Structure formats: structure tokens, C-alpha cells
Amino acid sequence: MEEYYFEQHTVYHVTTSSIRGSLKVCSKSIIFEPEDHVEPILKIPLRDCKKIEAVEEKDQNPFNDTFLFHLEVSSKTEDVVQTLLQLHRASCLDKLGDQTAMIAANLQSRLARTSFDKNSFQNVSEIPHMECEAEMVTPLVTNPGHVCITDQSLYFQPLNGYPEQVVRIELHRVKQIYKRRHGLRPLGLEVFCTENDFCSDIYLKFYKTSDRNDLYYYIATFLENHMVEHTAESYMLQWQRGHLSNYQYLLHLNNLADRSGNDLSQYPVFPWIIADYNSTELDMMNPATFRDLSKPVGALNKERLERLLSRYRDMPDPRFMYGSHYSSPGYVLFYLVRVAPEHMLCLQNGRYDNADRMFNSIGETWKNCLEGATDFKELIPDFYGNDPSFLLNCLSLDLGKRQGGSSVQDVVLPPWAADASDFLQKSQKALESQYVSEHLHEWIDLVFGFKQKGSEAVAAHNVFHPLTYEGGIDCDSIEDPNEKIAMLIQILEFGQTPTQLFTTPHPQRITPRFQSISRTPSVNTPLNELSPASTSEDSSFEDLTEETRRLAWNNIAKLKLMSTHKIHKEAVTGIAVTRTASSVFTTSQDSTLKMFSRESNGLQRSMSFSNMALSSCLMLPEDKAVVCSSWDNNVYFYSIPFGRRQDTLMGHDDAISKMCWKDNQLYTASWDSTVKVWQCDSADIANNKRCQFQLLAEFEHEAGVNTINLNPAGTLLVSGTKDGTVTIWDTSSSVQLHQVHCHSGKIHDVAFSPDSRHILSVGEDSCLKVIDVQTGMMISSVQADEEQRCFCWDGNTVLSGGQSGHLQVLDLLSNKYTSIKSGIIQTVPRVYMCAVTAMWMNEQCSTVITGGEDKQIIFWKLDC
């Protein structure tokens, strides 16, 4: 249990000589840290003290069981003694509840007698927003004091003046802020001024949740234009696409899951990656080098697991498989004792652990995690960082002697590591290896995801003691204060499972397919078979066209409006363009198909097939025919060379909303709740022959289908319905792969990413949703400032048309919007007041054509 850090004084510890150091007065102990690292750190529990008194400075230490300290500022001696006597009385009370209450009363009395000193402001012009009492959290110790936030800075003024008289953080430097659970209560706030680091600039614990929330929202409002607020889903998308390393992604997940480097009961947890600690060389291409990431540590040894499962089956409820957790304060300090000995001494009442139980060897530790009856611990981020000091006894600590007589010094490294720095470098390389990139999502499922709890956890042999889960034991329901505090201490010392971030399977990272080193056939095999195009498009060298596309999307916000043409009497519903881009065909709710010539810059043809609206259009191969769908339940084929309707397909029982074409197969979506697949030969249509339509398949839905889209290979189809459901289909087998209800209103548009890995949908609820094709998991949700009606995207960046007529560019990796106002043309008044309803983009992504409810089409050109 953490202690309050009341005071700090410079003292001399008098033994046979005087040793200068720092005396920390905590709520339940005194800690002496000598300036000379060779000298031992002392922790003296106040409960063990028989007598505390002031003595003359000339007095020496007469007894072996007496500790004598002389304060450097001797005038403070009486005050320090009085403080110690009060805390000693509290520590000697029999009941934990009484101890806690007396210490808390002492603390509140001190806080009430002081306030934040505004003379500490860096700038006299600063305007204070709020003040409150809080504690600065550090491992095992909290530092009470006063918080003040101004329009420029966040200040914390500790009662004891340590580590500084005032801690100041400039708000413009803040990169991330996180709300935290502290002591199982929503009282914590952690502030980071650097990214990709698990050590924050300050961790504050408040006495009131309302104070914590007020401060959080004030900082968040200040940073609104300076900082992007990320979610687990947005980080997932960045990681999947290679914009975050495995190390960075795990750090972000730990942060989001309430793990903090300042809280040993919730310290960041990282996986064991390497399983080979005997070889002289580490073979990163051999799967046997790596730990199986699909199993928790406790399930890696089959024989041990069988024993654990046998006990589990015979256990009364609540049952658990493992009697200890994979992360606890004791395990963290087991790894860090060489760099944080004072924390180990605090945790163990002034003593180190038995020398044979210390962190002596990485290979021995791994072996014990595989074979030990109660050892299931994972690793900490330090194993993949750049500072090897936790592996070295740089402080020359006396950590004891092992049974063989050898003293505990540096950690013994595996044969493949030349030294501690080399060990970290190879560990980093292993963490970022292809094998780990392909399988890290499996470990995330166990620790942060859907296998953390419930039946999935049981199936994965991932069930820990109820104490470790949030809400597993309801401390608030325990009425006796002594029992309540004892239970809280037990929970915090036992270790806590991270906050669950994902409730569905985590998608795999996108990795090159030509060098797979999986132990077993990948779980993605069915998807890869469905998407052969994705493998053929993976290449070490991208062609010029791909480079041109990438450059275009990087500059997509620079689209320049070239011309506008009002050619319809109602809203534009579809746009199709010939391969030479010489002719543009558009459909409209005015029931007409129009042909616009780019060469003459004018309307060339106008066709009407019925008196009902046309809903979409597409161009068939060889530019010989345009296909139009209609609200009259029919599909119309228009011959471009002959300038007339060539054929009609009467295909549905309600309006047809959208169509797709691939390899002589026409896909039609309808409000009759079906998508139908038709066989029709484009060669017959090109030769002006009537087509023999054959119904190949029918995909049933529970609501009217508003839009569909095919992946580039034509092997997958996605549909979006009026009730907000996205469904993914295998076109070869007509099997439904996933169904996700992700919008609260009808879906306007859906599309696959170019690599077929993700689907983007926009709907009536003004949300943009990204779905992982492999798992059917919704991995990103962005709330737009208005309803988006149509879009184009490259998998990362979205160009969308909104309800007000604006084009907006959204970077899905940062959730950053850029608005392109289409109405900045004086000759077309109020053009931006109407929704953008249709959008087409050329293959090079350099030209865009939009159509809207304003009855006109607009040509855009990339200006970069």
C-alpha cells in the first residue's frame, strides 16, 4: 500500500561516523537515503519504534538498536519529532481503519493550513482557473500538496518541497493526458509532454473525482487545437498500417488501459517474446526462437497447464487457473531492484529478497516462468528500451549471496548477447520482427482484448484470481473499514488486469506476404484466398502510377475547383466516365442520363428511360455502354455508339439503389432488402446484342440495401442498409462473412480500401466507421461535423462530400479534418448550401468530379 510522503530533511546518520543523506518522513515509516550510494538505504517502520525523542547533537549512538539522526537545520528538530510521534501513534493502532483515519486527519490538517503560493507563477499575467488539493503519485509513495492551473501552466506545490518547491508544466508542451484509476477509484490524471514514453511528467491523484474531471476538461479544451485525442481503435489503425512500431503500439495500449510507470500495481506490461536463451546466435527467421503469443505464460508448458486445469475443475466458485498474476508490484521491483533499490526496500520493510530469489539470470527467470508452480509473470517495457542499467549493479548494491556462495551482481545474460546493450538491441529487433508482427494481436487479445474475461478467457486458459479484475471484488460493498482497507491492500499488492480495450478479436498487422514465418498456417489464409489481388500488389518496388497516387493523396486538400455545370433538374445520383475521360455520364433524380463532353465543355446528350429517378450509373468495359439503375425496379443498358437504350433488366421488387460490375457479373442492390448477382456478357452488349441475364446469387438482408461496393479483386462485396448495418460477403460462395451494425441511421456509401483490408462507411448519423475485413471488428469511428454523403479514400485519407456542400479531407490516422469549401465561386451563389451526393476520382487521383443536390456537376483538379 502506498504511503504519504510528508517531509524531507537533510540529516546526518550517526554511527561510528556521520553519513550525510536525506531523511524522508512517510506516513508509516522513515526512510534514510545516504548521498554515498555505497552506504545502505534504511527503512524504519514506525510501528517497530519503541521510542522517538530529541537528543543533544553531541550525543552519540549508544545502542545497536537505536538510530540517531542529526538534522542539518537543528531548529526543526522539535517539529520533526512531533510529526513522528503523531504518525507513530497512528501506526501503533490495532485496526487498519483507525490507522488510516488518523493519518488522513493529520494530512488534511496540514493541507488546510496551507494554500498554493501564487508567487510561484512563472508570469505575473497568468490567470488562475482553479485550485485544489491533490497528491503527486510516484512508485509506492504519494506526495500531498496543492494544484493550481492557469491559462498557461499546470502547477503542483508539494507540502514537503520535494522534488522541487513547485512543479510546473507549460500547457502548450502537453502531448497526452489520461484519466486514471488509482486505488480502484477514478481519481488519477497523468500528463505527458513526450510521446512514445511510459514515464509521464506528472501523475496526480485527486481527493474528488469532480476536481480531476474539471482539470482534465480544462486541459483538453486548451489543447483542442494542439493535440489529437487518440483511441485504441485509431492507434490500432496506425499500427496495422505500419505507422507505429510494435513497441510504440504496446505503450499506447498500456496508457489507454490505465497502466502507468508511476503506479507499481498497474505498471506497463510487455510480453515475453524470445524463447531461446541457450543458443549462441539468435535466429530471427526460426519460429522456435519465439514464444507462442497466442497463449498466456501459464499455458506455455503443457504439463504444468494440465495440473492447473485439474485443480481448476475441482475448485469451488469463484474459480481461477492461476494463483498469481502476470504483473504485480513485487514482479516489477524484481526486475528493477538494481536501479530502484529504495522501492524494493519500501515494499519489503527495509530488506531485500532472498538472494536466490532475486533477478539473477534472464534464462533462469524464463525457465521458472515456464516451470514454476506459481510464476506466470510477463515482462516490463524496460526489456525493450535503450537503458540497460536495470541489468547491471552499477550502484554496487549488496544484494546478498546465493547458496553457492556467489554474490548477486549483474544479471546473467543469454549466450547470444555480448553485453547488456546488445541484449536490449536484439530484444528490440525480436519485438519488431516479422513473426511477432504477425502474432502480436493474439497476445493483445489475452491482455487487453476479448480473451481477457468470460468464456473466451476460459477457452484460452486465461483465468486469473477475481482480485485482479476491475470490479472482480466490490470493495465499496464491504462495510467494515478495516476489512475494506485490508482487501484494497491485497488487491493492489496482488496485481491488476489492464482495463479491457477490445471486445472483439484484434485484427492482424498488415505484413509482407512473401516472407511469412508463422508456426502454423495463418489465421488469415481464408481471407488471402479470397483476395489474391492483395498478394500480387505487394511488391518491394512500387511503380510510377502508385507513386503518383501516393503523392496525389498527400496533397488531396489542395484540390482546386475548375468548372461547374448545371445540367440536371434534380439531384445528381451517379457519375461514370469513359477511359479517355472525354465523356462524363451522370444520372439524376430527374430520371435522365446526361452525357457531358469534356472537349466541347457542354452537354451532348440527354436520355430518359422512365418517369422515375435514376439512382446510379456505371461504365462497362471498352466504353461501349452505360448501365443505369432506377427507382422503378429496373436496370437500363444504354449503347453509347448507337445512342439508344439497348436492353432492360427487370430485377427487383423495389427501387434499385446501387450497382457494381466485375468480370461479366452485375451486382444490383435494392430497397427490397436484397443484392442480386447477374451473369451478362459485356461482349454481347458491346456488339449491340440483347443480353441473356442469368441470376447467379441473391444476398438477403433484414432492411433495404442503400449501397454496395466490390473489392478490387471482385472476391468480396460489402453492403450498407437503411438500418445502419454493414455486411461483408464472399462473392464466390455467396456466404456472409461478417455483419456489423455500426450506424444509427441509413448508410449512404461504403468502400473497400485498395488493399481490401478495411471498409469505410458513412451514414446518416454523421459518423465515418472503419471495419477490419478479416475480423469484422469496427476499429475506428470518427464523428464528422456534418452528415457525409459520399467519398473516395486510399485506406488512410478520406475525401468526402458533406450535407452542406463542402468537401472534407480526413486523415484517419490522426482524425484531422481539412475543409474544402466548394462555394467559393461568386458566379454560382449558395452552391455550398446543397449536399454533395456523388463523387468520381480518376485512377491517378488527380481529377475529381462531384455532383450534388444543387443539380450541377463540379470538376476539380489537384493543384500541387
Buried (B, 14 or more C-beta within 10 A) or exposed (E): BBBBBBBBBEBBBBEEEBBBBBBBBBBBBBBBBBEEEEBBBBBBEBBEBEEBEEBEEEEEBEEEEEBBBBBEEEEEBEEBBEBBBBBBEBBEBEBBBBBBBBBBEBBEEBBEEEEBEBEBBEEEEBEEBEBBBBBBBBBBBBBBBBBBBBEBBBBBBBBBEBEEEBBBBEBEBBBBBBBBBBBBBBBBBBBBBEEEBBEBBBBBBBBEEEBBBBBBEBBEEBBEEEBBEBBBBBBBBBBBBEBBBBBBBBBBBBBBBBBBBBBBBBBBBBBBBBBBBEEEEBEBEEBEBBBBBBBBBBBBBEEBBEEBEEEBEEEEEEBBBBBBBBBBBBBBBBBBBBBBBBBBBBBEEBEBBEBEEBBBBBBBBBBBBBEBEEBBBBBBBBBBBEEBEBBBBEBEBEBBEBEEEEEBEBBBBBEBBEEBBEBBBBBBBBBBBBBBBBBBBBBBBBBBBBBBBEEBBBEBBBBBBBBBBBEBBEBEEBEEBBBBBBBBBEBBBBBBBBBBBBEBBBBBBBBEEEEBBBBEEBBBEEBBEBBEBBBEBEEEEEEEEEEBBBBBBEBBBBBEBEEBBEBBEBBBBBBBBBEEEEBBBBBBBBBBBBBBEBEEEEBEBEBEBBEBBBBBBBBBBEBBBBBBBBBBBBBBBBBBEEEEBBBBBEBBEBBBBBBBBBEBBBBBBBBBBBBBBBBBBBEBBBEBEEBEBEEBBEBEBEBBBBBBBBBBBBBBBBBBBBBBBBBBBBBEEBEBBBBBEBBEBBBBBBBBBBBBBBBBBBBBBBBBBBBBBBBBBBBBBBEBEBBBBBBBBBBBBBBBBBBBBBBBBBBBBEBEBBBBBBBEBEEBEEBBEBBBBBBBBBEEBBBBBBBBBBBBBBBBBBEE
